[in-house]
């Protein structure tokens, strides 16, 4: 009986470990926000292992990685971590367009037309700021 409980405990521990390690969001949080690119084979295999053993958690791992963009290999020219954009947020919580443009241009080497009239700006919420580790200052 004691051996059986150890085996069950070991299987449970291994299954929880594989599910924690099967998500590219945990391995590479700096890849969040990518839209497309080449899929990272290591992350795809880790998610596939979760899919083989546990169908629902494996599908969830794939879904999270595709939704966050963490499954894609980084493109050094166009990807940027959200934490680098904190300098563009003023003390009152308003985004300074000039600082934002300068940060994006320094990081990616591309100048974005932030003053384009076709640019659609969305207002956020406190929950969205918390998801990126930002604190509202307004």
Backbone as a ProteinNet text record, in pm:
[ID]
protein_1_A
[PRIMARY]
XXXXXXXXXXXXXXXXXXXXXXXXXXXXXXXXXXXXXXXXXXXXXXXXXXXXXXXXXXXXXXXXXXXXXXXXXXXXXXXXXXXXXXXXXXXXXXXXXXXXXXXXXXXXXXXXXXXXXXXXXXXXXXXXXXXXXXXXXX
[TERTIARY]
82.6	0	87	196	283.3	352.6	392.2	456.1	357.8	233.7	131.8	110.1	105	84.6	206.7	325.4	444.8	443.6	399.7	391.1	287.8	172.6	68.8	118.8	187.7	243.8	348.7	432	533.9	473.7	371.7	304.2	237.2	174.8	110.9	214.1	327.3	431.7	487.8	511.9	564.1	461.7	334.3	230.5	217.8	225.1	219.2	342.1	458.1	580.2	575	525.3	518.4	420.9	313.2	218.1	272.9	351.7	413	520.4	588	696.4	650.6	524.8	477.2	424.5	451.8	395.7	509.6	516.7	621.8	611.9	493	475.8	559.5	576.7	659.2	808	844.3	985.1	1034.5	955	997.4	892	881.3	780.8	810.5	934.3	967.8	914.4	864.7	809.3	661	601.6	459.6	435.2	321.2	282.2	321.1	391.8	425.5	300.5	287.7	168	190.6	306.1	334.8	485	524.5	665.2	684.8	808.7	837.5	810.1	751.3	718.9	844.9	865.7	980.1	956.5	1042	1019.6	1025	1109.4	1120	989.7	928.8	802.8	691.8	691.2	588.3	597.7	719.6	737.1	693.1	727.1	685.1	532.5	467.4	321.7	264.5	330.7	283.4	293.8	395	405.8	288.2	253.7	134.8	9.2	5.9	-109.3	-120.4	-6.1	-8.2	-58.7	-12.6	-49.5	-183	-209.3	-329.9	-387.6	-494.3	-546.8	-590.2	-673.4	-726.6	-616.1	-530.2	-423	-325.4	-302.6	-215.7	-274.8	-406.2	-473.9	-471.4	-487.2	-482	-342.8	-238.5	-101.2	-77	-122.2	-109	-188	-309.1	-392.5	-330	-274.4	-209.8	-88.3	-7.7	113.7	82.1	-20.3	-57.5	-122.2	-202.6	-271.2	-173.1	-72.4	24.6	138.9	158.4	267.7	398.1	396.1	519.3	570.7	490	533.7	622.2	620.8	697.8	840	933.1	1071.6	1078.8	1167.4	1171.9	1230.4	1174.6	1226.5	1287.5	1419.3	1487.5	1455.3	1413.7	1386	1250.5	1155.2	1019.7	956.5	1017.2	954.5	1012.5	927.4	967.8	885.9	949.1	878	799.2	679.4	598	663.3	752.2	815.8	903.6	953.6	1039.9	961.7	831	747.8	701.2	738.9	694.1	740.9	855.4	908.6	817.9	735.8	649.2	522.6	498.7	378.5	414.2	343.6	370	318.3	344.9	302.3	149.9	82.8	-63.2	-128.9	-50.2	-103.3	-127.4	-91.4	-111.3	14.7	-4	109.1	162.2	291.5	357.4	395.4	330	349	493.1	556.8	694.5	791.3	775.6	861.8	837.4	709.8	676	739.9	730.4	789.2	940.9	1004.3	1150.3	1193.1	1117.8	1152.6	1138.6	1029.5	1008	1114.1	1149.9	1251.5	1389.1	1420.4	1550.4	1558.4	1449.1	1450.3	1441.5	1357.7	1333.4	1403.4	1444.4	1506.6	1406.6	1278.4	1174	1097.9	1063.4	985.8	838.5	755.7	612.9	539.2	442.4	366.5	258.3	295.3	198.9	102.7	132.7	42.7	-49	-51.6	-136.7	-283.9	-368.3	-509.6	-584.7	-529.8	-594.7	-564.4	-474.5	-436.2	-553.5	-588.5	-699.6	-639.6	-678.3	-629.6	-741.7	-708.2	-804.1	-767	-866.8	-841	-835.5	-754.4	-737.9	-802.7	-785.7	-840.4	-728.2	-758.3	-660.3	-619.3	-713.6	-683.3	-583.7	-598.2	-504.6	-365.3	-357.1	-225.8	-162.8	-242.8	-190.5	-140.4	-202.6	-157.6	-17.1	21.4	155.5	250.3	205.8	291.8	305.9	213.7	218.7	121.7	155.1	65.9	7.5	-122.4	-180.3	-130.4	-94.1	-41.2	-134.9	-248.6	-341.8	-424
-119.2	0	125.5	121.4	237.8	265.3	159.4	175.1	233.4	190.2	240.3	391.2	436.9	580.2	661.2	604.9	673.4	684.5	578.3	581.3	684.3	685.1	782.7	924.2	945	1076.4	1118.4	1023.6	1052.6	1087.8	1013	1041.3	1178.4	1209.7	1340	1452.8	1434.4	1536.9	1557	1448.3	1458.2	1525	1490.7	1550.9	1700.7	1742.2	1884.8	1957.6	1894.3	1956.5	1973.3	1872	1883.7	1992.3	2009.4	2114	2253.1	2265.2	2394.7	2429.5	2328.3	2355.4	2350.9	2322.7	2306.9	2435.7	2546.4	2672	2768.9	2813.1	2906.4	3039.9	3071.9	3196.6	3195.9	3078.7	3069.5	3069.2	3005.7	3000.9	3135.7	3198.9	3322.2	3431	3494.5	3600.3	3723.2	3738.4	3852.9	3839	3723.4	3703	3739.4	3779.3	3813.8	3927.1	3922.4	4030.2	4011.2	3904	3879.5	3830.8	3870.5	3835.5	3710.6	3701.2	3584.7	3565.6	3463.7	3432.6	3283.4	3240.4	3097.6	3040.1	2922.2	2857.3	2796.8	2820	2764.9	2615.6	2529.1	2384.9	2334	2391.7	2344.6	2367.9	2482.5	2513	2426.5	2406.5	2322.3	2178.6	2126.9	1990.7	1982.5	2082.6	2082.3	2085	2164.1	2166.9	2034.8	1974.2	1847.3	1735.3	1739	1638.5	1651.9	1774.1	1795.5	1750.2	1764.4	1722.1	1569.8	1502.1	1355.6	1294.5	1348.3	1289.9	1341.4	1468	1529.8	1619.9	1577.6	1646.2	1789.3	1808	1941.3	2038.2	2003	2097.6	2123.3	2024	2044.4	2143.3	2131.7	2227.4	2367.3	2374.7	2504.7	2565.9	2482.8	2533.1	2587	2511.8	2561.4	2690.5	2693.9	2813.6	2935.7	2918.9	3031.2	3079.2	2984.1	3023.2	3094.9	3049.3	3117.7	3251.9	3258.2	3383.7	3491	3452.5	3550.1	3573.9	3481.9	3495	3437	3369.9	3316.7	3194	3133.9	3015.4	3052.1	3178.3	3221	3257.2	3226	3267	3419.1	3479.9	3626.2	3680.2	3790	3864.1	3990.4	3994	4101.4	4239.6	4247.1	4378.1	4433	4347.1	4395	4361	4279	4242.7	4324.6	4350.5	4434.8	4397.1	4389.3	4358.8	4481	4460.7	4574.1	4655.4	4592.7	4662.9	4778.9	4768.7	4874.1	5001	4988.4	5102.4	5184.3	5143.5	5213	5358	5386.9	5523.3	5620.8	5570.6	5657.5	5697.2	5634.7	5666.1	5773.8	5886.1	5998	5973	6066.6	6054	6055.6	6119	6125.5	6007.8	5912.6	5794.8	5811.9	5927.9	5955.5	5915.3	5854.1	5811.8	5931.7	5956.7	6062.8	6007.1	6057.2	6004.6	6021.3	6132	6156	6056.1	6033.3	5936.2	5795.6	5761.4	5629.2	5607.3	5707.3	5697.1	5682.5	5756.7	5748.4	5611.4	5555.6	5423.6	5316.6	5320.5	5220.6	5232.2	5354.1	5372.8	5326.9	5351.5	5308.7	5156.4	5090.9	4946	4868.7	4915.4	4838.6	4895.8	5021.4	5083.9	5129.8	5125.8	5167.5	5284.9	5379	5494	5468.7	5465.5	5442.8	5575.8	5587.2	5712.2	5720.5	5760.1	5766.3	5883.7	5976.6	6089.1	6067.3	5947.4	5913.8	5921.6	5988.8	6000.8	5867.3	5767.3	5635.6	5551.4	5598	5524.5	5519.6	5400.1	5382.5	5363.1	5447.2	5436.5	5385.6	5288.7	5230.8	5270.7	5295.1	5322	5189.9	5183.4	5061.4	5069.6	4963	4957.4	4924.4	4932.9	4902.2	4755.4	4668.8	4525.8	4498.2	4572.1	4554.1	4602.1	4711.4	4759.1	4659	4600.9	4500.8	4376.9	4341	4224.2	4244.7	4369.5	4398.1	4440.6	4431.4	4465.6	4615.6	4693.9	4839.4	4884.8	4994.4	5051.7	5180.6	5199.6	5327	5439.9	5550.2	5663.3	5782.4	5768.9	5882.1	5897.5
0	0	0	76.3	84.5	-49.4	-118.3	-248.5	-349.2	-341.9	-434.1	-416	-293.1	-269	-314.3	-303.1	-352.2	-505.1	-569.6	-715.5	-760.2	-695.8	-729	-703.4	-592.1	-561.9	-662.9	-704.8	-805.4	-939.8	-980.4	-1107	-1101	-989.1	-973.2	-978.6	-912	-913.1	-1053.7	-1126.1	-1262.1	-1353.1	-1336.9	-1421.9	-1395.6	-1270.3	-1241	-1293.8	-1283.3	-1334.8	-1485.7	-1556.8	-1702.2	-1743.6	-1670.3	-1706.1	-1676.4	-1571.6	-1543	-1644.5	-1695.9	-1790.2	-1934.4	-1959.4	-2096.5	-2155.6	-2095	-2144.7	-2175.4	-2300.6	-2341.2	-2271	-2221	-2147.6	-2020.4	-1960.7	-1840.1	-1874.3	-1986.8	-2026.8	-2078.6	-2161.7	-2228.1	-2212.6	-2096.7	-2081.2	-2167.3	-2212.1	-2296.1	-2438.6	-2475.2	-2608.7	-2616.8	-2507.6	-2511.1	-2609.2	-2674.4	-2762.6	-2908	-2940.7	-3080.5	-3153.8	-3277.6	-3353.4	-3438	-3500.3	-3582.1	-3591.3	-3663.6	-3679.5	-3690.9	-3678.9	-3681.1	-3542.2	-3539.4	-3412.3	-3352.7	-3223.4	-3151.7	-3131.7	-3189.1	-3177.8	-3033.7	-2950.7	-2812.3	-2736.5	-2755.5	-2688.6	-2745.6	-2877	-2939.3	-2889.1	-2872.1	-2820.6	-2675	-2595.7	-2455.3	-2443.9	-2527.6	-2527.9	-2579.7	-2678.8	-2734	-2631.8	-2547.3	-2441.3	-2345.9	-2312	-2229.7	-2300.2	-2431.7	-2510.7	-2516.2	-2522.7	-2526.9	-2396.6	-2285	-2156.7	-2104.6	-2124.8	-2069.6	-2177.9	-2241.2	-2359	-2327.6	-2227.8	-2199.2	-2155.4	-2058.4	-2023	-2137.8	-2223.6	-2338.8	-2437.1	-2460.2	-2547.8	-2487.7	-2356.6	-2289.2	-2303.2	-2288.6	-2302.6	-2444.1	-2545	-2682.7	-2701	-2648.5	-2662.4	-2599.2	-2479.7	-2410.6	-2487.9	-2536.2	-2607.9	-2738.7	-2810.7	-2934	-2904.2	-2798.9	-2766.2	-2720.1	-2643.7	-2594.8	-2692.6	-2788.1	-2883.9	-2833.4	-2719.5	-2661.6	-2735.4	-2821.6	-2895	-3014.4	-3054.6	-3171.2	-3132.7	-3221.2	-3201.2	-3208.9	-3130.5	-3131.3	-3260.9	-3303.4	-3416.8	-3357.7	-3349.3	-3278.2	-3333.8	-3457.6	-3515.9	-3476.5	-3440.8	-3422.6	-3288.4	-3208	-3081.3	-2966.7	-2868.2	-2756.7	-2634.4	-2519	-2395.3	-2349	-2295.7	-2250.4	-2139.2	-2062.3	-1951.7	-2000	-2122.7	-2175.5	-2207.5	-2219.1	-2256.2	-2136.4	-2015.4	-1894.4	-1889.6	-1948.8	-1945.7	-2020	-2111.9	-2191.1	-2116.1	-2000.9	-1923.3	-1822.5	-1829.2	-1740	-1599.2	-1509.1	-1369.4	-1356.9	-1450.8	-1446.6	-1518.5	-1570.7	-1636.9	-1785.1	-1840.3	-1982	-2058.1	-2173.4	-2256	-2334.1	-2320.4	-2395	-2532.5	-2636.5	-2771.7	-2820.4	-2787.1	-2832	-2767.7	-2636.4	-2568.2	-2621.7	-2643.1	-2695.2	-2831.7	-2917.3	-3050.5	-3042.4	-2950.5	-2934.5	-2883.4	-2788	-2733	-2840.4	-2915.9	-3020.8	-3129	-3163.4	-3266.4	-3218.1	-3090.1	-3036.4	-3026.6	-2990	-2970.8	-3102	-3194.4	-3316.3	-3438.7	-3432.3	-3547.3	-3652.3	-3619.2	-3712.5	-3654.3	-3739.6	-3696.6	-3728.6	-3624.1	-3643.5	-3651.6	-3740.7	-3753	-3645.6	-3524.1	-3414.7	-3427.7	-3518.9	-3539.2	-3659.7	-3713.5	-3827.3	-3785.5	-3862.6	-3824.3	-3828.1	-3895.5	-3899.6	-3776.4	-3691.1	-3571	-3473.3	-3432.7	-3338.4	-3199.9	-3106.8	-2969.7	-2880.6	-2798	-2705.7	-2563.8	-2483.1	-2342.5	-2269	-2166.5	-2090.5	-1954.2	-1879.5	-1744.7	-1647.1	-1520.3	-1416.4	-1425.1	-1461.4	-1472.3	-1585.5	-1695.4	-1805.8	-1768.4	-1696	-1649.7	-1555.4	-1466.1	-1371.9	-1444.8	-1556.3	-1633.4	-1688.6	-1716.7	-1765.6	-1653.8	-1529.9	-1416.7	-1396.3	-1452.5	-1438.7	-1330.6	-1264.8	-1163.8	-1214.4	-1196.6	-1238.7	-1149.5	-1210.7	-1134.6	-1135.1	-1197.6	-1207	-1082.8
[MASK]
++++++++++++++++++++++++++++++++++++++++++++++++++++++++++++++++++++++++++++++++++++++++++++++++++++++++++++++++++++++++++++++++++++++++++

